[in-house]
Amino acid sequence: MSKKWKVENLVEEASDTEESDVEQDEERPLKSSDDDEDELSGLDIPEAKLPVLRSIGSERGEEAEKLAIREELSALTFEELQKLKEKIGSKKFNQTLIGVKKKPQVRTDFKRANPNRPREISSKSRRIEPKVAIQVPKVFRSDPRFDNLCGEFHEKKFYKNYDFVNKMKEDEVKKLKEELREETNPRRTEKIKYLIQRMENQIRSEKMRKLEEEKQEEEKQITIDALKEGKSPYFATKAARKERNLKEKFDSLKEEGRLNQYMAKKRKHNAQRDRRHMPSEDY
């Protein structure tokens, strides 16, 4: 193979690795000419073949040095070129052969072409503008339900102390019913009906709570009397309580004459529930 072909191959290899080498070279400085002489001293190549390469530190132009070095390398054999590359390193060999390409430093000027456009700011250097903070006095609010200083919650005492609220609700329901008879505005009528229904539900739930509390007091008293007489106490299970409550509910509906209406409504509800779980006609 010709010497010219060898040099062209080496130039191609140097151009492939040039970009990665230049990036690393920016971080680390090149060695001095004294180090170059030390590196070339261990080679078996005579000094007459590399006069320019050994005098890189002399005052010459870059282009002249490149041309002179390429002429010297073209005179070497492939084995000598490989030894030289292994001795000084592929990075420095490529830099000596081709030279270091310096990246042009592009300076970004953050200016607005139009003053009406928003200002362009670099995201790397974040500039936080100080904001004027208005000192507002802090308002401390306390909820008595979750405040330990307000004492503990006793359900029985609470309902006993605020029992008058239910009487006030019953009076308000009567007044709202009288107002509903005289009202002509449809929107106002709907609002009054909603309030009446809401308050009646609250009164009904309070009555049921009182009945349940009375039943518990009766069971408690029966248990105390049995213990006083020396008998074993009876504690009703949930199933027994549910059965007793259902029996009392049916008895009260029968007395009021609403049992048939209740049962018809219950059957309709159960039929709708069962229909949801039945397979459709498509399957």
Buried (B, 14 or more C-beta within 10 A) or exposed (E): EEBEEBBEEBBEBBEEEBEEBBEEBEEEEEEEEEEBEEBBEEBEBEEEBBEBBBBBEEEEEEEEBBEBBBEBBBEBEEEBBEBBBEBBEEBBBBBBBBBBEEEEEEEEEEEEEEEEEEEEEEEEEEEEEEEEEEEEEEEEEEEEEEEEEEEEEEEEEEBEEEEEEBEEBEEEBEEBEEBBEEBEEEEEEEBBBEBBEEBBEBBEEBEEEEEEEEBEEEBEEEBEEEEEEEEEEEEBEEEEBEEEBEEEEEEEBEEEEEBEEBEEEEEEEEEEEEEEEEEEEEE
